[in-house]
Amino acid sequence: MKYGLQDFLGTWLVKEGVITAEQLEQVLSKQVGKESKGFLGKTLVKDGYCTEDEIAKVMAKRAGVPFVSLENYQIDINAVATLSVEALKRYRVLPIGFKDGKLVVAMKHPNDIIAIDDLRILTNFDIQPVVAPDSELEAAMEKFSRANMDFEQDEDEEAPAEALTAETEEAAMRPAVQLANMIITQAVNAKASDIHIEPYEKYLRIRFRIDGVLHDIMQQSRRLHASLVSRIKVMANMNIAERRVPQDGRVSMKIEGNSIDIRVATLPAAFGERITMRLLDRSSRVITLEELGVASHMLNKYKQIITIPYGFILVTGPTGSGKSTTLYASLDAVDRVEKNVITVEDPVEYRMDGMNQIQINPKAGLTFASGLRSILRSDPDIIMVGEIRDHETARIAVESALTGHLVFSTLHTNDAAGAISRLAEMGIEPFLTASSLACVLAQRLTRVLCPNCKKQHELTRDEVLKIAPDFPLDENEDRVTLYRPGGCMRCNNTGYRGRIGMYEMLFMTEQIQKMTLERRSSREIKEVALSEGMVALRQDGLDKVKQGKTSLEEIMRVVV
């Protein structure tokens, strides 16, 4: 053997029967003179000779410490809080729990005595090292952050000074302050849209809404509830002495350089106040139309529609279906140099260059309707109304579209055809709707399968049609390959990572206009639209299942 079994990891793997001496020789031969030298484990995994789990188990056995799969391990957030983020990065470790008075730490190198001694000094705990697969450890380290994260007030916001004053060293070590900081930081890292803090008789539950679905994140002692609520109220400039009525507040902060807006709402419940926090990352860019997931044939038509000089364009769907994102993407696609674009929103979720964005303030008398009336006196070309909630707003929007303005807005309906009936219910005359409405885009959001862990499976034609009789199958297609969720650290063990839209686009053809004037039902209008080539929401979702973007179960969950 040219190199001999010089590499200790290779030696261990051969002795344990994980790889052969010949396989080790081949890998070592490849590494000579290359940048990959020294990364024997990664090369062995890449070449398919063994898995990360097998390498980690061998290292654990040789070091005499336990092997842990972090995908199936309930990581204790209090353990993570014992080290700063700088220490996590410096030592490439992650505290994951406590056992017999010792701090359990997942490590890449469990025999690193110097690192273990340093960790003992930093945490004041005896250290119990364990070995975890490299990719799981890296993913977990990204997911969790230090407990004593420093928040900076966003200088662009006019928040009261007392709401976000700097904490003293003593205050910064309070458990409630640490817990609040960790919850918010972890939610931002997990790309959560909402945080739910819910008190129960014997414990405090924290949940995150990630990709539209709530996940249990941790349970804490009931004793922390009062101090945690007070801490969050102080941050959001709310009355900490008032616990009997709901309150609303807001805080802006910077977390690791990202500007985050948090809307805080309290609600008195049976066992104390529950808190809901909505997170908006103002540092994130606006998604483009191409990234929304609109099918190419629909996207081309929609791009033509949004370039017309006047008309009414509606985006419909339930709360949390991505309507605002679609409106922002649409406005981003129009020419904002030659056009005067003005929006009236509640709240202004993304700040966009070249647009005049107005935040409504009902207490001061600035509502959607009053804001829209004022906009019309400012020579607009394109108007975006965050949401149509009443007759007055709907009437002004429709009339604006008829008088030479391109108007974008949203409406809460289940499908595209339902928007026409909803406008009629709001008191808009059918002839005004037929004349002004150019397009209705209905949408839902469905979770995307994690590319790292999605699993392939085959179904027969009969099996697929039994689950979804309208599944798009070719005449000669007897078997179909679909994907289902797996679960890994990269996707928080959900099997999904990110979301994509499903769309249904209704255009106001002559036939649809005629049916609108005749006050025909939304069901009849939808049937005609489908006969004219409209793709239904469910059908668009099933197309994405066939493309491997999501699972059949997910579409069944989102669309009836």
C-alpha positions in Angstrom: 0.0 0.0 0.0 1.6 3.2 -1.1 0.5 5.5 1.8 -0.2 3.0 4.5 -3.0 3.5 7.0 -1.5 6.8 8.3 -4.6 8.7 8.6 -6.1 7.9 12.1 -9.7 8.4 10.9 -9.1 6.1 7.9 -7.5 3.6 10.2 -10.5 3.6 12.6 -13.0 3.2 9.7 -11.0 0.3 8.2 -10.7 -1.4 11.6 -14.4 -1.0 12.2 -15.3 -2.5 8.8 -17.0 0.7 7.6 -14.6 1.0 4.5 -12.0 -1.3 3.1 -8.3 -0.6 2.9 -8.5 -0.4 -0.9 -11.2 2.3 -0.7 -9.1 4.3 1.7 -6.1 4.0 -0.6 -8.2 5.3 -3.5 -9.4 8.3 -1.6 -5.9 9.1 -0.3 -4.6 8.9 -3.8 -7.1 11.5 -5.0 -6.2 13.9 -2.2 -2.5 14.1 -3.0 -1.6 17.7 -3.9 -5.2 18.8 -3.9 -7.1 21.3 -1.8 -9.3 18.5 -0.5 -6.4 17.0 1.4 -7.2 16.8 5.1 -11.0 16.4 4.5 -10.9 12.6 4.4 -14.4 12.2 5.9 -16.1 14.5 3.5 -14.4 12.8 0.5 -15.4 9.4 1.7 -19.0 10.5 2.1 -19.0 12.3 -1.3 -17.6 9.2 -3.0 -20.3 7.1 -1.4 -18.0 4.8 0.6 -19.8 5.6 3.9 -22.2 8.0 5.6 -21.7 10.9 8.0 -23.5 8.9 10.7 -21.1 6.0 10.3 -18.1 8.3 10.6 -19.5 10.0 13.7 -20.3 6.7 15.3 -16.8 5.4 14.8 -15.3 8.7 16.2 -17.6 8.4 19.2 -16.7 4.8 19.9 -13.0 5.5 19.6 -13.3 8.6 21.9 -15.4 6.7 24.4 -18.3 9.2 24.2 -22.0 8.8 23.1 -23.1 9.3 19.5 -26.1 11.7 19.1 -28.3 12.3 16.1 -29.5 15.9 16.5 -32.4 15.3 14.1 -34.0 13.2 16.8 -32.7 15.1 19.9 -34.8 17.6 21.9 -32.2 20.4 22.2 -32.5 22.3 25.5 -32.6 26.0 24.7 -31.3 26.8 28.2 -28.2 24.7 27.4 -27.6 26.7 24.2 -27.8 29.8 26.3 -24.7 28.9 28.3 -22.4 29.9 25.5 -22.2 33.1 23.4 -22.4 32.9 19.6 -18.7 33.8 19.4 -17.8 30.8 21.5 -20.0 28.5 19.3 -18.2 29.7 16.2 -14.7 29.6 17.8 -15.0 26.0 19.1 -17.5 24.6 16.6 -19.6 23.1 19.3 -23.2 23.3 20.5 -24.5 22.7 24.1 -27.6 20.5 23.7 -28.7 19.6 27.2 -27.9 18.7 30.8 -27.2 15.2 32.3 -26.2 14.3 35.8 -25.1 17.8 36.5 -23.0 18.0 33.4 -23.4 20.1 30.3 -23.9 17.9 27.2 -21.9 19.4 24.3 -22.0 18.2 20.7 -18.5 18.4 19.2 -16.6 17.6 16.0 -13.5 16.7 18.0 -14.4 15.0 21.3 -10.8 14.5 22.2 -9.9 18.2 22.1 -9.0 18.5 25.8 -8.0 22.2 25.5 -11.5 23.1 24.0 -13.2 21.1 26.7 -11.2 22.9 29.5 -12.1 26.2 27.9 -15.8 25.3 27.8 -15.7 24.3 31.4 -14.3 27.7 32.4 -16.8 29.6 30.2 -19.9 27.7 31.3 -19.0 26.7 34.9 -20.2 23.2 34.1 -18.4 19.9 33.8 -18.5 19.0 30.1 -19.9 15.7 28.7 -18.9 15.7 25.0 -20.9 13.8 22.4 -20.4 13.3 18.7 -22.9 14.4 16.1 -22.8 14.1 12.3 -21.0 17.2 10.8 -23.9 18.4 8.6 -26.4 18.1 11.5 -24.1 20.0 13.9 -23.5 22.8 11.4 -27.3 23.1 10.7 -28.1 23.2 14.4 -25.4 25.8 15.1 -27.0 28.0 12.5 -30.5 27.5 13.9 -29.6 28.4 17.5 -28.2 31.7 18.7 -26.8 33.0 21.9 -29.2 33.8 24.7 -27.8 37.3 25.5 -28.1 38.7 22.0 -27.8 42.5 22.0 -30.6 44.3 20.2 -30.0 47.7 18.7 -32.8 50.3 18.3 -33.4 51.1 14.6 -32.2 54.7 14.2 -34.8 55.3 11.5 -37.7 54.6 14.0 -39.0 57.2 16.4 -39.5 54.8 19.3 -39.7 56.3 22.9 -36.3 56.2 24.6 -37.6 54.2 27.6 -38.9 51.4 25.3 -35.5 50.2 24.3 -33.0 51.6 26.9 -29.7 49.8 27.2 -29.8 47.1 29.9 -27.3 47.1 32.7 -25.1 44.1 33.2 -27.2 42.9 36.0 -30.4 43.3 34.1 -29.0 41.6 31.0 -28.5 38.4 33.0 -32.1 38.2 34.2 -33.7 35.0 32.9 -36.7 36.8 31.4 -34.4 39.1 29.4 -32.3 36.2 28.2 -35.4 34.2 27.3 -37.0 37.1 25.4 -33.8 37.7 23.5 -33.3 34.1 22.6 -37.0 33.6 21.5 -36.8 36.6 19.1 -33.4 35.7 17.8 -34.3 32.1 17.2 -37.5 33.1 15.4 -35.6 35.4 13.1 -33.0 32.7 12.3 -35.9 30.2 11.7 -37.6 32.7 9.3 -40.7 32.5 11.4 -43.5 35.0 10.7 -45.2 34.9 14.1 -44.3 34.1 17.7 -47.0 32.8 20.1 -46.3 32.9 23.9 -49.1 31.0 25.6 -49.5 30.5 29.4 -51.1 27.3 30.7 -51.7 26.1 34.3 -48.4 24.4 34.7 -46.1 25.6 31.9 -45.4 28.3 29.4 -45.6 27.3 25.7 -43.7 29.1 22.9 -44.7 28.3 19.3 -43.4 29.7 16.0 -45.3 29.9 12.7 -42.9 28.8 10.0 -44.0 28.5 6.4 -47.6 29.0 7.5 -47.7 26.2 10.1 -47.3 26.5 13.9 -44.5 24.5 15.5 -43.9 23.8 19.2 -40.5 25.3 20.0 -40.1 25.0 23.7 -41.9 24.8 27.1 -40.7 26.9 30.0 -41.5 27.2 33.7 -44.8 29.0 34.5 -42.8 31.2 36.9 -41.2 33.0 34.0 -44.5 34.1 32.4 -45.1 37.4 34.3 -41.5 38.7 33.9 -41.3 37.6 30.2 -44.6 39.5 29.5 -43.4 42.6 31.3 -40.1 42.5 29.4 -41.8 42.3 26.0 -44.3 45.0 27.0 -41.4 47.3 27.9 -39.8 46.7 24.6 -43.0 47.5 22.7 -43.8 50.6 24.8 -47.0 49.1 26.3 -48.5 49.5 29.8 -47.0 46.8 32.0 -49.5 47.5 34.8 -52.6 46.8 32.6 -53.4 43.1 32.3 -57.1 43.1 31.9 -57.6 44.4 28.4 -55.8 43.7 25.1 -53.0 46.0 24.0 -51.1 46.6 20.8 -47.5 47.8 20.5 -44.6 47.8 18.2 -40.8 47.6 18.4 -38.1 48.0 15.8 -34.7 46.5 16.3 -31.6 45.2 14.5 -30.6 41.6 14.9 -27.2 40.7 13.4 -27.5 43.6 11.1 -31.0 42.9 9.9 -33.8 45.5 10.6 -36.7 43.8 12.1 -40.2 45.3 12.8 -42.2 43.4 15.4 -45.9 44.1 16.0 -46.9 42.9 19.5 -50.5 42.1 20.6 -51.5 40.9 24.1 -54.7 39.1 24.9 -56.0 38.3 28.4 -56.6 34.5 28.7 -57.6 32.0 31.4 -54.1 31.6 32.8 -52.7 35.0 32.1 -51.8 37.2 29.1 -50.8 35.6 25.9 -48.6 37.4 23.4 -48.5 37.2 19.7 -45.6 38.9 17.8 -45.6 39.4 14.0 -42.1 39.6 12.6 -41.4 41.7 9.5 -37.8 41.7 8.1 -37.3 45.1 6.5 -33.9 44.0 5.3 -35.3 41.4 3.0 -35.7 42.2 -0.7 -38.9 42.2 -2.6 -39.6 38.9 -4.4 -39.9 39.2 -8.2 -42.9 38.0 -10.2 -40.7 35.2 -11.6 -39.9 33.9 -8.1 -43.5 33.7 -7.0 -44.1 30.4 -8.7 -46.7 31.6 -11.3 -46.9 29.2 -14.2 -45.3 30.7 -17.3 -48.5 30.9 -19.4 -50.2 32.8 -16.5 -47.2 35.0 -15.8 -47.0 36.2 -19.4 -50.6 37.3 -19.4 -50.3 38.9 -16.0 -47.3 41.0 -17.1 -49.4 42.3 -20.1 -52.3 43.2 -17.8 -50.1 45.2 -15.3 -48.8 47.4 -18.1 -52.3 48.7 -19.1 -52.8 52.5 -18.4 -55.9 52.0 -16.3 -58.0 49.3 -14.7 -58.7 47.4 -11.5 -56.5 44.4 -10.6 -57.5 42.4 -7.5 -55.5 39.8 -5.6 -57.7 37.5 -3.4 -57.2 34.9 -0.8 -57.4 34.3 2.9 -55.1 36.0 5.5 -51.5 34.8 5.2 -51.9 33.7 1.5 -49.2 36.1 0.2 -51.4 38.7 -1.3 -49.2 41.6 -0.2 -46.1 39.9 -1.6 -47.8 39.6 -4.9 -48.8 43.2 -4.9 -45.2 44.3 -4.1 -43.8 42.1 -6.8 -46.3 43.6 -9.3 -45.4 47.1 -8.4 -41.7 46.2 -8.6 -42.3 45.1 -12.2 -43.9 48.4 -13.3 -41.9 51.5 -14.4 -41.6 53.7 -11.4 -39.5 56.4 -13.1 -42.2 57.5 -15.6 -45.1 56.6 -13.3 -46.2 58.2 -10.1 -46.9 55.2 -7.8 -48.7 55.9 -4.4 -49.8 53.2 -1.9 -51.9 53.3 1.2 -51.2 50.3 3.5 -51.8 48.9 6.9 -48.9 48.4 7.7 -46.2 49.4 5.3 -44.5 46.0 5.2 -41.7 46.7 2.7 -40.2 50.1 1.9 -39.6 50.4 -1.9 -37.6 53.0 -3.7 -39.6 55.1 -6.2 -42.9 54.7 -4.4 -44.8 57.0 -2.1 -46.1 54.7 0.7 -48.7 55.9 3.2 -49.4 54.2 6.5 -53.0 54.4 7.6 -53.8 55.8 11.1 -57.5 55.4 12.0 -57.0 57.3 15.3 -55.9 60.3 13.4 -58.7 59.9 10.8 -56.4 58.5 8.1 -58.3 55.4 6.8 -58.1 53.5 3.5 -61.0 55.6 2.1 -59.7 59.0 3.3 -56.2 58.1 2.2 -57.4 57.1 -1.2 -59.3 60.3 -1.7 -56.2 62.3 -0.8 -54.1 60.2 -3.2 -56.4 61.1 -6.1 -55.4 64.8 -5.6 -51.7 64.0 -5.9 -51.7 63.2 -9.7 -51.1 59.4 -9.3 -50.7 57.0 -12.3 -50.7 53.8 -10.2 -52.4 53.3 -6.9 -52.1 50.4 -4.5 -54.7 50.0 -1.7 -53.6 47.5 0.9 -57.1 46.0 1.4 -60.7 46.7 0.5 -62.7 46.4 3.6 -65.8 48.5 3.1 -68.2 50.0 0.5 -66.6 53.5 0.5 -63.1 52.2 -0.2 -64.4 49.8 -2.9 -66.3 52.6 -4.6 -63.4 55.0 -4.7 -61.1 52.3 -6.0 -63.5 51.3 -8.8 -64.1 54.9 -9.8 -60.4 55.6 -9.8 -59.8 52.7 -12.2 -62.5 54.1 -14.5 -61.0 57.6 -14.5 -57.6 56.7 -15.9 -55.7 55.1 -13.0 -54.2 51.6 -12.6 -55.4 50.3 -9.2 -54.1 47.3 -7.3 -55.8 46.0 -4.2 -56.7 42.8 -2.2 -59.9 41.2 -1.2 -60.8 38.2 1.1 -62.5 35.6 -1.1 -61.9 31.9 -1.6 -61.5 32.0 -5.4 -61.2 34.5 -8.3 -64.8 34.4 -9.3 -65.9 35.1 -5.8 -64.4 38.6 -6.0 -67.1 39.7 -8.5 -69.8 38.6 -6.1 -68.1 40.2 -3.1 -67.9 43.6 -4.8 -71.7 43.3 -5.5 -72.3 42.5 -1.9 -70.3 45.6 -0.9 -72.8 47.7 -3.0 -70.7 48.2 -6.2 -73.0 48.3 -9.2 -72.4 45.4 -11.6 -71.8 47.8 -14.6 -69.0 49.5 -12.6 -67.3 46.2 -11.9 -67.7 45.0 -15.4 -66.2 48.2 -16.8 -63.3 48.6 -14.4 -62.1 45.1 -13.4 -59.3 43.8 -15.6 -58.1 40.8 -13.7 -58.6 38.8 -10.5 -55.7 36.7 -9.2 -56.6 34.2 -6.4 -53.8 32.5 -4.6 -52.7 30.2 -1.7 -49.3 29.4 -0.3 -48.1 25.8 -0.2 -44.9 24.6 1.5 -42.0 23.5 -0.7 -40.4 20.1 -0.1 -36.9 20.4 1.5 -34.5 19.5 -1.4 -32.1 17.9 1.2 -34.4 15.2 2.6 -37.4 14.8 0.3 -38.2 11.2 -0.5 -39.2 9.7 -3.8 -42.0 7.2 -4.1 -44.0 5.7 -7.0 -47.8 5.3 -7.2 -49.9 3.5 -9.8 -52.4 5.4 -11.9 -55.3 4.0 -9.8 -53.7 5.0 -6.5 -53.1 8.6 -7.6 -56.6 9.0 -9.0 -58.1 7.5 -5.8 -56.5 10.3 -3.8 -56.9 13.1 -6.4 -59.3 12.2 -9.3 -58.3 15.4 -11.1 -54.5 14.7 -11.0 -52.9 15.6 -14.3 -52.0 12.3 -15.9 -51.1 11.5 -19.5 -53.2 8.8 -21.3 -50.5 6.2 -21.3 -49.1 7.1 -17.9 -49.5 4.0 -15.7 -47.1 5.0 -12.9 -46.2 8.4 -11.5 -43.1 9.4 -9.5 -44.0 11.8 -6.6 -42.2 13.1 -3.5 -43.0 13.2 0.1 -41.4 15.0 3.1 -38.5 13.6 5.0 -37.0 15.6 7.9 -33.6 17.0 8.7 -32.0 19.8 10.7 -32.0 22.1 7.6 -35.9 22.1 7.6 -36.5 21.8 11.4 -37.5 18.2 10.8 -40.6 19.3 9.0 -39.7 18.0 5.5 -40.5 21.4 4.1 -38.4 24.6 3.6 -40.0 27.7 2.1 -43.3 28.3 0.3 -44.5 28.7 -3.2 -47.7 30.1 -4.6 -50.7 28.4 -6.2 -52.6 30.7 -8.5 -55.9 31.0 -10.3 -56.2 33.9 -12.8 -59.5 35.2 -14.1 -59.6 37.7 -16.9 -62.6 39.9 -17.7 -63.6 38.5 -21.1 -66.7 39.6 -22.9 -68.6 36.6 -21.6 -67.5 37.2 -18.0 -68.5 40.9 -18.3 -71.9 39.9 -19.6 -72.4 37.5 -16.7 -71.3 40.2 -14.2 -74.0 42.5 -15.5 -76.6 39.7 -15.2 -75.5 39.2 -11.5 -74.8 35.5 -12.2 -73.4 33.5 -9.3 -69.7 33.0 -8.7 -70.1 29.3 -9.4 -71.5 30.0 -12.9 -68.8 32.6 -13.6 -66.1 30.1 -12.5 -67.4 27.4 -14.8 -67.3 29.7 -17.8 -63.8 30.9 -16.9 -62.6 27.3 -16.7 -64.1 26.6 -20.1 -62.2 29.6 -21.5 -58.9 28.3 -20.3 -58.6 29.4 -16.6 -56.5 27.0 -14.5 -58.1 26.4 -11.1 -56.1 26.8 -7.8 -56.2 23.1 -7.1 -55.1 22.2 -10.6 -52.1 24.6 -10.4 -51.2 22.9 -7.1 -51.4 19.4 -8.5 -49.1 20.5 -11.4 -46.5 21.6 -8.8 -46.9 18.1 -7.1 -46.1 16.5 -10.5 -43.1 18.8 -10.9 -41.7 17.5 -7.5 -42.0 20.9 -5.8 -44.4 19.9 -3.1 -46.3 16.9 -1.9 -49.8 15.6 -2.6 -50.6 15.7 1.1 -49.7 19.4 1.3 -52.0 20.3 -1.6 -54.8 18.4 0.1 -54.2 20.4 3.3 -54.2 23.8 1.6 -56.9 23.5 -1.1 -60.2 21.6 -0.8 
